[in-house]
Amino acid sequence: MARQHMRYITLPSGDDVPVFGQGTWFMGERSSDIQREVQTLRHGIERGLSLIDTAEMYADGGAERVVGAAIKGCRDDVFLVSKVLPGNASAQGTIAACEGSLKRMGTEYIDLYLLHWRGHVPLEETVNALEDLVEQGKIGQWGVSNFDVDDLEELMTIVDNERIATNQVLYNLSRRGIEYDLLPWCRSNSMPVMAYSPIEQARLLEHPALVEVAKRHHATPAQIALAWVLRDHNIITIPKASSVEHMIENIGSLSIHLEHEDYVTLDAAFPPPSRKKPLEML
């Protein structure tokens, strides 16, 4: 896919990143799959999917090793995202976790480093460690993942919102709870949202409503589910592709423009929230 066809979003830092990235959850778990996973990520980079999301948790570092192999020789073309586990998010633990991720990926810096979810370490301690990593040049910027509104409001008592690059959360047609308050809050605070599991790990794909809308557009249910997530211009999404063919299918969602009739069909099948719900996680 030509790079000029990709849509971009501007982070608080001023960096422009693709709204469509590549996820790596479940990569690196089986040695027999690694060559295919590396090839898929490389083909994605070539087609403009330069944002790659991973984490130290995924396959206990295995996904980061896959990413390292995929970006070898093209590191400067990639916007690399990884995450620190909350159990490692102490002052020294955050530094050590980041250094472990850097080593596994064979790179000197991570573009965006996220706290994977809240743990027992005080937020201020983790934030100070993240800021230290920025000063050391080991990360370009930092953000959070799986933070609800109250978490973000607490975080903003410690640091200005412009320091928080993104909040990565679960969001798809069947997980719309964040539309009630979290999405509006992030929009009003100029904080892009990064949506993980946008097709609910493929569990959505046989839903009759998705199939119906897909037929209207001569598309696949996965493409419709992704196009629906990307309708909001404050959202980045990071689907994982299991093969080059799957990745190319996903990219096709960028050319789909959903109509009013489609939204009516999808809202009837997957109603938007009418009240506050606890933040969902997978």
C-alpha positions as CSV (number, residue, x, y, z in Angstrom):
1,M,0.0,0.0,0.0
2,A,1.4,3.4,-0.9
3,R,2.4,5.5,2.1
4,Q,0.4,8.6,0.9
5,H,-2.8,6.6,1.3
6,M,-2.2,6.3,5.1
7,R,-4.0,8.6,7.5
8,Y,-1.9,10.1,10.3
9,I,-2.6,11.4,13.8
10,T,-0.5,13.9,15.7
11,L,0.6,13.0,19.2
12,P,1.0,15.7,21.9
13,S,4.8,15.6,21.2
14,G,4.1,16.7,17.6
15,D,5.1,13.4,16.1
16,D,2.8,12.2,13.3
17,V,2.0,8.4,13.5
18,P,-0.2,6.2,11.3
19,V,-3.7,5.7,12.6
20,F,-3.3,2.1,11.6
21,G,-0.5,0.1,13.2
22,Q,0.6,-3.5,13.8
23,G,-0.1,-5.4,17.0
24,T,2.1,-8.3,18.2
25,W,0.1,-9.9,21.0
26,F,0.5,-13.7,20.8
27,M,3.5,-13.4,18.5
28,G,6.7,-15.2,19.5
29,E,5.0,-18.0,21.2
30,R,5.9,-20.8,18.8
31,S,9.2,-21.0,17.1
32,S,7.5,-22.5,14.0
33,D,5.6,-19.3,13.5
34,I,8.4,-16.8,13.9
35,Q,9.6,-16.6,10.3
36,R,6.0,-15.9,9.1
37,E,5.5,-13.3,11.9
38,V,8.7,-11.5,10.9
39,Q,7.7,-11.5,7.3
40,T,4.2,-10.2,8.0
41,L,5.6,-7.3,10.1
42,R,8.1,-6.4,7.4
43,H,5.5,-6.4,4.7
44,G,3.4,-4.1,6.9
45,I,6.2,-1.7,7.3
46,E,6.7,-1.6,3.5
47,R,3.0,-0.7,3.1
48,G,3.1,2.2,5.5
49,L,2.2,0.4,8.8
50,S,5.2,1.8,10.5
51,L,3.7,1.8,14.0
52,I,4.5,-1.5,15.7
53,D,3.1,-2.2,19.2
54,T,4.5,-4.8,21.5
55,A,5.2,-5.4,25.2
56,E,7.6,-7.2,27.5
57,M,4.6,-9.3,28.6
58,Y,3.9,-10.8,25.2
59,A,5.3,-14.3,25.1
60,D,7.6,-13.3,28.0
61,G,9.7,-11.1,25.6
62,G,9.2,-13.4,22.6
63,A,7.1,-10.8,20.7
64,E,9.8,-8.2,21.2
65,R,12.4,-10.6,19.7
66,V,10.1,-11.0,16.7
67,V,9.9,-7.3,16.4
68,G,13.6,-6.9,16.6
69,A,14.1,-9.3,13.7
70,A,11.5,-7.5,11.7
71,I,12.9,-4.0,12.1
72,K,16.5,-5.0,11.6
73,G,17.9,-2.8,8.9
74,C,14.9,-0.5,8.9
75,R,14.7,0.8,12.4
76,D,14.5,4.5,11.3
77,D,11.3,3.7,9.4
78,V,9.5,2.4,12.4
79,F,7.6,4.0,15.3
80,L,8.2,1.5,18.0
81,V,5.8,1.1,21.0
82,S,6.4,-1.2,24.0
83,K,5.2,-1.5,27.5
84,V,6.4,-2.1,31.1
85,L,4.5,-4.5,33.3
86,P,3.1,-2.8,36.5
87,G,5.0,-5.2,38.6
88,N,8.2,-3.9,37.1
89,A,7.2,-0.2,37.2
90,S,9.2,0.9,40.2
91,A,12.0,3.5,39.9
92,Q,14.7,1.0,39.2
93,G,12.4,-1.7,37.8
94,T,11.1,0.6,35.0
95,I,14.7,1.4,33.9
96,A,15.7,-2.3,34.0
97,A,12.5,-3.4,32.1
98,C,13.2,-0.8,29.4
99,E,16.8,-1.9,29.0
100,G,15.6,-5.5,28.7
101,S,13.2,-4.6,25.9
102,L,15.9,-2.6,24.1
103,K,18.2,-5.6,24.2
104,R,15.5,-8.0,22.9
105,M,14.6,-5.7,20.0
106,G,18.2,-4.8,19.2
107,T,17.5,-1.0,19.3
108,E,18.9,1.9,21.2
109,Y,15.6,3.6,21.8
110,I,11.8,3.0,22.0
111,D,9.7,5.7,20.5
112,L,6.8,5.3,22.9
113,Y,6.9,3.4,26.2
114,L,3.6,2.6,28.0
115,L,2.7,1.5,31.6
116,H,0.7,-1.6,30.7
117,W,-1.8,-1.1,33.4
118,R,-2.0,0.3,37.0
119,G,-0.3,-1.7,39.7
120,H,0.7,-1.1,43.3
121,V,3.7,1.2,42.5
122,P,2.8,4.8,43.1
123,L,2.2,6.6,39.8
124,E,4.6,9.4,40.7
125,E,7.4,6.9,41.0
126,T,6.7,5.4,37.6
127,V,6.3,8.8,36.0
128,N,9.7,9.9,37.4
129,A,11.3,6.8,36.0
130,L,9.7,7.3,32.6
131,E,10.9,10.9,32.5
132,D,14.4,9.7,33.4
133,L,14.3,7.3,30.4
134,V,13.3,10.2,28.2
135,E,16.3,12.3,29.5
136,Q,18.6,9.3,28.9
137,G,17.4,9.0,25.3
138,K,16.2,5.4,25.8
139,I,12.6,6.4,25.1
140,G,11.2,9.2,23.0
141,Q,8.0,9.7,25.0
142,W,5.7,7.8,27.3
143,G,2.0,7.0,27.8
144,V,-0.3,4.6,29.6
145,S,-2.5,1.7,28.9
146,N,-5.8,0.5,30.4
147,F,-6.3,3.7,32.4
148,D,-9.9,4.9,33.1
149,V,-10.9,8.5,33.6
150,D,-10.1,8.6,37.3
151,D,-6.7,7.1,36.7
152,L,-5.9,9.8,34.1
153,E,-7.2,12.5,36.3
154,E,-4.9,11.3,39.1
155,L,-2.0,11.1,36.6
156,M,-2.6,14.8,35.6
157,T,-2.1,15.9,39.1
158,I,1.5,14.6,38.7
159,V,2.3,15.7,35.1
160,D,0.9,17.9,32.4
161,N,-1.4,16.2,29.9
162,E,1.0,17.1,27.1
163,R,3.5,14.6,28.5
164,I,1.1,11.7,28.1
165,A,1.3,10.5,24.5
166,T,-1.7,8.1,24.5
167,N,-3.9,5.8,26.5
168,Q,-4.1,2.4,25.0
169,V,-7.4,0.6,25.8
170,L,-9.7,-2.2,24.7
171,Y,-12.2,-0.9,22.1
172,N,-14.3,-2.6,19.4
173,L,-17.9,-3.0,18.5
174,S,-18.6,-5.3,21.4
175,R,-16.6,-3.2,23.9
176,R,-18.1,0.3,23.6
177,G,-18.1,1.3,27.3
178,I,-15.3,3.9,26.8
179,E,-17.6,6.0,24.5
180,Y,-19.6,7.1,27.6
181,D,-16.9,9.1,29.3
182,L,-13.3,8.0,28.5
183,L,-13.3,8.8,24.8
184,P,-14.8,12.3,25.3
185,W,-12.4,13.0,28.2
186,C,-9.4,12.0,26.1
187,R,-10.6,14.1,23.2
188,S,-11.1,17.2,25.4
189,N,-7.6,16.7,26.8
190,S,-6.0,16.3,23.3
191,M,-5.0,12.7,24.2
192,P,-5.1,10.2,21.3
193,V,-6.5,6.8,22.1
194,M,-4.9,3.6,20.9
195,A,-7.4,0.8,20.5
196,Y,-6.3,-2.8,21.0
197,S,-8.2,-5.9,20.0
198,P,-10.3,-4.0,17.4
199,I,-11.9,-7.2,16.1
200,E,-12.2,-8.9,19.6
201,Q,-9.5,-11.5,18.7
202,A,-11.7,-12.6,15.7
203,R,-14.7,-13.4,17.9
204,L,-16.8,-10.7,16.1
205,L,-16.3,-11.9,12.6
206,E,-19.4,-14.1,12.2
207,H,-21.8,-11.7,13.7
208,P,-24.8,-11.3,11.3
209,A,-24.8,-7.5,11.5
210,L,-21.1,-7.3,10.5
211,V,-21.6,-9.8,7.7
212,E,-24.6,-7.8,6.5
213,V,-22.6,-4.5,6.4
214,A,-19.6,-6.3,4.8
215,K,-21.8,-7.5,1.9
216,R,-23.0,-4.0,1.2
217,H,-19.4,-2.9,0.8
218,H,-18.1,-6.0,-0.9
219,A,-15.7,-6.2,2.1
220,T,-14.9,-8.7,4.9
221,P,-16.4,-8.4,8.4
222,A,-12.9,-7.7,9.7
223,Q,-12.5,-4.7,7.4
224,I,-15.9,-3.3,8.5
225,A,-15.0,-3.8,12.2
226,L,-11.7,-1.9,11.7
227,A,-13.3,0.8,9.6
228,W,-15.8,1.3,12.4
229,V,-13.1,1.8,15.0
230,L,-11.2,4.3,12.8
231,R,-14.3,6.4,12.2
232,D,-13.2,8.4,15.2
233,H,-10.2,10.6,14.2
234,N,-8.8,10.6,17.7
235,I,-8.1,6.8,17.5
236,I,-5.2,4.7,16.5
237,T,-5.8,1.0,16.1
238,I,-3.3,-1.9,16.2
239,P,-4.7,-5.2,14.9
240,K,-2.5,-8.2,14.8
241,A,-2.2,-10.0,11.4
242,S,-1.4,-13.6,11.4
243,S,-0.1,-13.6,7.8
244,V,0.8,-11.2,4.9
245,E,-2.6,-11.9,3.4
246,H,-4.4,-11.1,6.6
247,M,-2.4,-7.9,6.9
248,I,-3.3,-6.8,3.4
249,E,-6.9,-7.6,4.2
250,N,-6.7,-5.4,7.3
251,I,-5.2,-2.5,5.3
252,G,-8.2,-2.6,3.0
253,S,-10.3,-1.2,5.8
254,L,-8.7,2.2,5.3
255,S,-10.5,2.7,2.0
256,I,-14.0,1.8,3.4
257,H,-16.4,4.7,4.2
258,L,-19.3,3.6,6.3
259,E,-22.7,5.2,5.6
260,H,-25.5,6.2,7.9
261,E,-27.3,2.9,7.1
262,D,-24.3,0.9,8.3
263,Y,-24.1,2.8,11.6
264,V,-27.8,2.1,12.2
265,T,-27.3,-1.6,11.6
266,L,-24.2,-1.8,13.8
267,D,-25.7,0.3,16.6
268,A,-28.8,-1.9,16.7
269,A,-26.6,-5.0,17.1
270,F,-24.0,-3.4,19.3
271,P,-25.7,-0.6,21.3
272,P,-23.6,2.3,22.5
273,P,-23.4,2.7,26.3
274,S,-26.1,4.6,28.2
275,R,-24.2,4.7,31.5
276,K,-20.8,4.4,33.0
277,K,-19.2,1.0,32.9
278,P,-16.0,-0.4,34.5
279,L,-13.1,-0.2,32.0
280,E,-12.8,-3.6,30.2
281,M,-9.5,-5.4,29.7
282,L,-8.4,-8.5,27.9
